[in-house]
Amino acid sequence: MSNKMIKCKNCGNEINVKAAVCPNCGVANKKPFYKKGWFIAVVCIVIIIAITSMGGSDENTNTVQNTIDNSVSNEYTDFSVSQLVSDLENNALKAENTYKDKYVRLTGKLSNIDAGGKYISISPNDGSFTLYNIQCYLKTEEHKNTVMNMSIGDTIIVKGKITDIGEIFGYQMNVDSFE
């Protein structure tokens, strides 16, 4: 039997930790809800669900989305990178409304090749200076192999879906194919 003593929350007299009620004042001696077994179990379950849902969910979602995107015949609209950049410089909100989640066929100048093979950047091929570009994320080994045969400054045509637009980073696009 436990001889641990605690103070009664009501009268302050010492009582046994396992006593159901205070012998002095009769107030119930309850554990706080956060110390009860059921509460601890619920918190553990929530934490486990959160951890498992975070682990790999982006990868699984991207795989499913890529399968959906590749199984549907998309119609691509032709644009030059110059046009997209000009629209973004003039009105970012309008550019977001016009191009986000659209399938596009872009013509521009290759301006950056990521060493890790995750993305390339294309900029206007008219030689104009701009802070904006199109960051194109490569999805397959075939895309990486195609880029391996390219050089900075090449004029390229890329098909894909614009996924994000911002006045700081420009456009982001998932590549479907190169021409």
Secondary structure, 3 states (H helix, E strand, C coil): CCCCEEECCCCCCEEECCCCECCCCCCECCCCHHHCHHHHHHHHHHHHHHHHHHCCHHHHHHHHHHHHHHHCCCCCEEEEHHHHHHHHHHCHHHHHHHHCCCEEEEEEEEEEECCCCCEEEEECCCCCCCCCCEEEECCCHHHHHHHHCCCCCCEEEEEEEEEEEECCCEEEEEEEEEC
